[in-house]
Amino acid sequence: MLLYYTTDRTQFPGDDNARLRALLAKITEATLCGVDLIQLRDKDLSTRELEGLARTALDIVRENSRPGTENRELTTRLLINSRTDIALACGADGVHLRSDDISPSEVQRIWAQVRYSARAIVSVSCHSAGDVADAASELADFAVFAPVFEKKDISKAGPAGLNGLREACRQKIPVLALGGITLKNARACLEAGAAGIAGIRLFQENDIAEVVLRLKG
């Protein structure tokens, strides 16, 4: 089961500096607790600010995933939301694409030109089974399917519910459930076929060690 933390520093209290410190602390916590994927989604930042944050976040992930740390047998991967250029510039592991973004195959073409033999990890936002099928056909690694229960910033997409998630999971690609996922309803998502759980508040508003223990345990 994959655990996927999507960042949003604006949800933390305080001024910009306090929010940034809180975000970096959460990234550290998530890495030490073995969260599989972290998507840096702070898209309100300028290109320069986002690249700087990405480099700092990547340093944290690499430092806390190496041998000799609590997470020495686990590996956390850092993805950058939408910005393939920033992901390449800072050395991230891949990108997360919007449903209307460039295709995963185009990302891999760009990635191969810069990294040569390396391959990007690519996830795609999907809101229907058709979206998931399209992502699979373009060779995405997995789909982040939302909203399952609810998500405030997707105004045009009503909750798909477990039936919608179940249909999405029939496609030929791993699907992660997103949108109103809690410790109470996560198991139902897994039983519907989800390969993992994605979230912002699930990780940012809770003790991540407890989240990982209860979901993976």
Rosetta blueprint (number, residue, H / E / L):
1 M L
2 L E
3 L E
4 Y E
5 Y E
6 T E
7 T L
8 D L
9 R H
10 T H
11 Q H
12 F L
13 P L
14 G L
15 D L
16 D H
17 N H
18 A H
19 R H
20 L H
21 R H
22 A H
23 L H
24 L H
25 A H
26 K H
27 I H
28 T H
29 E H
30 A H
31 T H
32 L H
33 C L
34 G L
35 V L
36 D L
37 L E
38 I E
39 Q E
40 L E
41 R L
42 D L
43 K L
44 D L
45 L L
46 S L
47 T H
48 R H
49 E H
50 L H
51 E H
52 G H
53 L H
54 A H
55 R H
56 T H
57 A H
58 L H
59 D H
60 I H
61 V H
62 R H
63 E H
64 N H
65 S H
66 R L
67 P L
68 G L
69 T L
70 E L
71 N L
72 R L
73 E L
74 L L
75 T L
76 T L
77 R E
78 L E
79 L E
80 I E
81 N E
82 S L
83 R L
84 T H
85 D H
86 I H
87 A H
88 L H
89 A H
90 C H
91 G L
92 A L
93 D L
94 G E
95 V E
96 H E
97 L E
98 R L
99 S L
100 D L
101 D L
102 I L
103 S L
104 P H
105 S H
106 E H
107 V H
108 Q H
109 R H
110 I H
111 W H
112 A H
113 Q H
114 V H
115 R H
116 Y L
117 S L
118 A L
119 R L
120 A L
121 I E
122 V E
123 S E
124 V E
125 S E
126 C E
127 H L
128 S L
129 A H
130 G H
131 D H
132 V H
133 A H
134 D H
135 A H
136 A H
137 S H
138 E L
139 L L
140 A L
141 D L
142 F E
143 A E
144 V E
145 F E
146 A L
147 P L
148 V L
149 F L
150 E L
151 K L
152 K L
153 D L
154 I L
155 S L
156 K L
157 A L
158 G L
159 P L
160 A L
161 G H
162 L H
163 N H
164 G H
165 L H
166 R H
167 E H
168 A H
169 C L
170 R L
171 Q L
172 K L
173 I L
174 P L
175 V E
176 L E
177 A E
178 L L
179 G L
180 G L
181 I L
182 T L
183 L L
184 K L
185 N L
186 A H
187 R H
188 A H
189 C H
190 L H
191 E H
192 A L
193 G L
194 A L
195 A L
196 G E
197 I E
198 A E
199 G E
200 I L
201 R H
202 L H
203 F H
204 Q H
205 E L
206 N L
207 D L
208 I H
209 A H
210 E H
211 V H
212 V H
213 L H
214 R H
215 L H
216 K H
217 G L
